[in-house]
Amino acid sequence: MPIRQRKKRDWFDRGAAAYALVRAEHSAERTYPCPVCLTPFTVDALADGRLSSEHVPPESVGGRELVLTCRRCNNSAGSMLDADAAVKELVRSAMAGTHEHRERVKAAIGDFRVNAEVHLSGGRYSLVVPRRVNKPGTADNLKTVARPGSSITVQYRQFSELGAKISWFRAGYLALFAVAGYAFALDPAMEIVRRQILECDERRMVTFTSEVSEDIALSVHRILRVQAPDWHRGWAVEFGRYFLHFPSAGDMDFYDRMSARGSAVTPYMTTYEYVGWPTEPTFGRAALPGDERSTSRKLPRRTSMRWSTFTSKASSS
């Protein structure tokens, strides 16, 4: 059996064993429920591709394979959510001038519009109008309207801000599932989390994410146990400057409290303990990070976070 297939089979066996401990009444046949939709799968789902390994966070933003999810959930996330997260980061880096690359844009000089590329090199921007992506004669027409001092409007690729945030939220949920397993995923407090992930076309919660002002690399991945403020006392998963928030077991009012605090103008100071990052799933077979039985090294840290709230599903450019 190829190494990749052995890894997936090992993850299936671990997950199925963990699920059997949580749901003993279903232990007659070994099954691995998808952590997102909770559809149960038998081991033959590995062979026909109904179960596949998923990158956490998405591969497009530097993630690595960490858990198994079903094909439908994996594919829908890639097309509906992860693309938004990837485009948002490309647009952000292009506008900030922090990454030298070419970004396709639409440019307008008055009423004249063209397909163009923004080039960033040495901290300087240039706008290139390729002939291959424009109608014949566009370059000549551009010369007649472009004058020194002309104002140029540049529109970057559009993305859903809500979709990008749910992509990170989904990745945080899967990271915690890899560590805590089905006891975490099946907890009643997680029902609204899965609903927001699955019904991603509209907002189901007012807020579930926060961002810090520091420009932290997206390669920083951490699971955190929140110690303060007292109303939180749950979990956070960090991907660079993004922090995704999750309740402790049975905390059904967690996101209502976040919503109440999220409307405030002043950021909250949050204290948390860093408890590690999984490189493979354990499904709760080891102590949950932050549990008093855990041997994980804890690094206290305080940071100021501003809650991100949603009022509508808007597209940014």
SVG drawing of the C-alpha trace seen along z (x, -y; Angstrom):
<svg xmlns="http://www.w3.org/2000/svg" viewBox="-28 -66 42 71">
<polyline fill="none" stroke="black" stroke-width="0.4" points="0.0,0.0 1.5,-3.4 2.6,-5.7 -0.2,-8.2 -2.9,-5.5 -1.4,-4.0 -1.6,-7.4 -5.2,-7.8 -6.1,-4.3 -4.3,-5.0 -6.3,-8.2 -9.5,-6.3 -8.7,-3.6 -7.8,-6.1 -11.0,-8.2 -13.2,-5.1 -11.8,-3.8 -12.3,-7.3 -15.9,-7.5 -16.7,-4.0 -15.6,-5.2 -18.0,-8.2 -20.9,-6.4 -20.7,-2.8 -24.1,-2.0 -22.7,-2.4 -19.6,-0.2 -20.9,2.9 -19.5,1.5 -16.4,-0.7 -17.3,-4.1 -15.7,-7.4 -18.2,-10.3 -17.1,-13.4 -16.4,-16.0 -18.2,-18.7 -21.5,-17.1 -21.3,-14.0 -22.2,-11.6 -20.7,-8.2 -18.4,-6.4 -17.0,-2.9 -13.4,-2.1 -14.3,-1.5 -14.9,-5.3 -11.1,-5.7 -10.8,-3.6 -13.5,-5.4 -12.6,-8.9 -15.7,-9.7 -13.3,-10.3 -10.1,-12.3 -7.4,-14.1 -7.9,-17.8 -5.3,-20.6 -5.6,-22.6 -5.6,-25.5 -6.3,-25.4 -3.4,-24.5 -3.7,-27.8 -2.6,-29.6 0.1,-27.2 -1.8,-24.4 -0.9,-20.7 -3.0,-17.5 -4.4,-16.9 -7.8,-15.2 -10.2,-13.2 -13.4,-14.9 -15.9,-13.8 -15.5,-14.7 -18.6,-16.9 -17.6,-19.0 -14.0,-19.2 -14.9,-20.3 -17.6,-22.8 -15.1,-24.4 -12.5,-24.8 -14.9,-26.4 -17.1,-28.5 -14.8,-29.5 -11.1,-28.8 -10.9,-30.7 -12.2,-33.8 -9.5,-33.4 -6.8,-33.0 -7.9,-36.0 -8.3,-38.2 -4.6,-37.5 -3.4,-38.2 -5.3,-41.4 -4.1,-42.5 -0.4,-41.8 -0.7,-43.6 -2.3,-46.7 0.2,-46.7 3.2,-46.2 4.5,-43.3 4.7,-40.6 6.2,-41.1 3.9,-39.4 1.5,-40.2 -2.1,-40.7 -4.9,-40.8 -7.1,-43.9 -9.6,-46.0 -8.4,-49.6 -10.5,-52.6 -9.4,-56.0 -12.7,-58.0 -15.1,-55.8 -12.4,-53.8 -11.9,-50.4 -9.2,-47.8 -8.0,-44.5 -4.6,-45.0 -1.9,-43.7 -0.4,-45.4 3.3,-44.7 5.2,-45.3 9.0,-45.3 11.4,-47.0 8.6,-48.7 7.3,-50.4 4.0,-49.7 3.5,-49.6 0.3,-49.0 0.6,-46.8 -2.1,-46.4 -1.5,-43.0 -2.8,-42.8 -3.8,-39.1 -6.6,-39.9 -8.0,-43.0 -9.9,-43.8 -7.8,-44.7 -7.0,-48.4 -7.2,-48.8 -3.6,-49.9 -4.0,-52.6 -7.3,-53.8 -5.6,-53.9 -2.9,-56.3 -5.6,-58.8 -7.1,-59.0 -4.1,-58.5 -2.4,-61.7 0.2,-62.7 -1.7,-63.2 -4.7,-61.2 -6.6,-59.5 -6.7,-55.7 -9.1,-53.5 -7.9,-49.9 -10.3,-47.2 -8.8,-44.0 -10.5,-40.6 -13.6,-40.4 -14.1,-38.1 -16.6,-37.5 -15.3,-38.8 -17.7,-36.5 -16.6,-33.5 -13.0,-34.2 -13.7,-34.3 -15.7,-31.1 -12.8,-29.4 -10.5,-30.3 -13.3,-29.3 -13.7,-25.9 -9.9,-25.3 -9.9,-26.2 -12.8,-23.7 -10.9,-21.0 -7.7,-21.6 -9.5,-21.2 -11.3,-18.1 -7.9,-16.6 -6.9,-17.0 -10.1,-16.5 -12.1,-14.2 -15.7,-13.4 -16.4,-14.4 -15.6,-17.9 -17.4,-17.6 -20.6,-16.1 -20.8,-18.5 -24.1,-20.5 -22.2,-23.7 -20.6,-22.8 -23.9,-22.5 -24.0,-26.2 -20.4,-26.0 -21.1,-23.3 -24.3,-25.0 -22.3,-28.2 -19.7,-26.2 -22.3,-24.2 -24.7,-27.1 -22.0,-29.5 -24.2,-31.6 -25.4,-33.7 -24.4,-34.7 -25.6,-32.4 -23.6,-34.1 -22.8,-37.8 -19.1,-37.1 -16.7,-34.3 -13.4,-35.8 -11.0,-38.5 -7.9,-40.0 -4.8,-41.6 -3.1,-44.7 0.3,-43.0 1.1,-41.6 1.8,-38.0 2.8,-35.5 0.0,-33.1 2.5,-30.3 2.0,-30.7 -0.6,-28.1 -1.5,-27.6 -4.2,-26.2 -4.8,-28.4 -6.7,-28.1 -8.3,-31.4 -7.8,-32.4 -9.4,-35.9 -11.7,-37.6 -13.9,-35.5 -16.9,-35.5 -14.8,-33.7 -12.9,-30.9 -13.0,-28.8 -10.6,-28.0 -9.0,-30.1 -7.1,-28.8 -4.6,-31.2 -3.6,-31.5 -1.3,-34.5 -3.3,-37.6 -6.6,-35.7 -8.1,-34.2 -11.1,-31.9 -13.1,-31.4 -14.8,-28.2 -16.7,-27.4 -15.8,-25.0 -17.9,-21.9 -21.6,-22.6 -21.3,-26.4 -24.4,-27.1 -24.4,-30.9 -20.8,-31.5 -21.4,-33.2 -24.2,-35.3 -21.7,-36.7 -19.2,-37.3 -21.9,-39.1 -22.7,-41.4 -19.0,-42.2 -18.4,-42.5 -20.3,-45.8 -17.9,-47.6 -15.4,-50.0 -12.6,-49.3 -10.7,-46.0 -10.6,-43.5 -7.4,-42.3 -7.3,-38.6 -5.0,-36.3 -4.4,-32.8 -2.1,-29.8 -0.4,-28.4 -0.8,-24.6 0.6,-23.4 -0.3,-22.5 -1.2,-19.0 0.9,-17.4 -1.5,-14.4 -4.9,-13.6 -5.2,-12.0 -9.0,-12.4 -9.0,-12.9 -7.0,-9.7 -4.4,-12.0 -5.3,-14.7 -7.0,-17.7 -4.6,-20.7 -4.9,-22.7 -6.3,-19.8 -4.6,-19.4 -3.4,-16.0 -1.6,-17.4 2.1,-17.5 2.1,-20.3 4.4,-23.2 2.3,-26.3 3.4,-29.8 1.3,-32.6 0.6,-35.5 -1.6,-38.6 -2.8,-40.3 -5.3,-42.9 -8.0,-41.7 -10.7,-43.5 -13.8,-41.4 -14.9,-41.2 -18.7,-41.4 -20.9,-41.0 -23.9,-42.9 -24.3,-41.4 -22.6,-39.1 -20.6,-41.8 -18.0,-41.5 -14.8,-43.5 -12.6,-44.7"/>
</svg>
